[in-house]
Amino acid sequence: MPLFRVTVKRMKNTNGVRLEPGMHVEIPSNSFANPVTTNGGQVVVDAFYRIYGVDIKRAGALNMNDLDVEKIG
């Protein structure tokens, strides 16, 4: 079961949502596919909301330009 670390690359302040570079979540997955592009990135959205209380989808940051995905396990 792979583990992914998804990290915010740059500061973004959109639609009342502020993201800072370095904010990250770790997501276990049953798939080896990128969690940002799989199933609309819902597991990433849920993880950021659970840990930081921010909606990255509302901020328009659910894309590979704003997020860095690294397989760590």
N, C-alpha and C positions, 0 to 999 in steps of 0.2 A: 504494500500500500504506500504509494508515494506521498511525500509531504512537500507542499509548495509554500514559499514565502513571497507574498505580494507586497511591494513597497511603492509608496508614492514618490515620484521622481522630482516634482517641483511644486512650489506653492501655488495654490489655486483658490480663489475666492469667488464663487459663482452661486447665484440663487440662494444667498444666505448661508452657504456651506463653505467652511474654510478647511482646506487640506494643507498640511505642512509636509515638506520633504522629510522622508525618513519614517513617516507613519507606516507601520507594516502589520500584517496579519499572517498567521501560519494556517494553512488549510490542508487537512488530509483529504485524499481523493482515492476513489476506486479506479480512476482512469489515469492514464499517462498524458492526457491532453491538457492543454493550457486552461486553467480554471476561469480565466477572464473571458475566453471565447466560447467555452462550453456552457450550454443551457442559458445563454444570455448573461453569464457571469453572476447568476443569482447567489451562489455560495460565497462569492467575494463580497457582494453587496451586504449579505447577511452578516458576514464576519466583521466588516468595518462598522456596521451599525451596532453589533453586539459589543465590540470592544471600545469604540470611540464615540458611538452615538451619532455618527454622521452618515448621510446617504450619499455615497459616491456617485450613484446613478443620477441623482438630482443635480449634483455638481458637474455632471457631464465628464466625469473622469474615468468612466468605465471603458478604457481603451488602452492600447499598448503604447500610446504616446505619453500618457500620464502615469502609467503603472509599469513597474519592472517585476517580472515573474522569474523566480529562481527555484529550481527543484533542489531541495536540501536533503531529501531522504527517500 
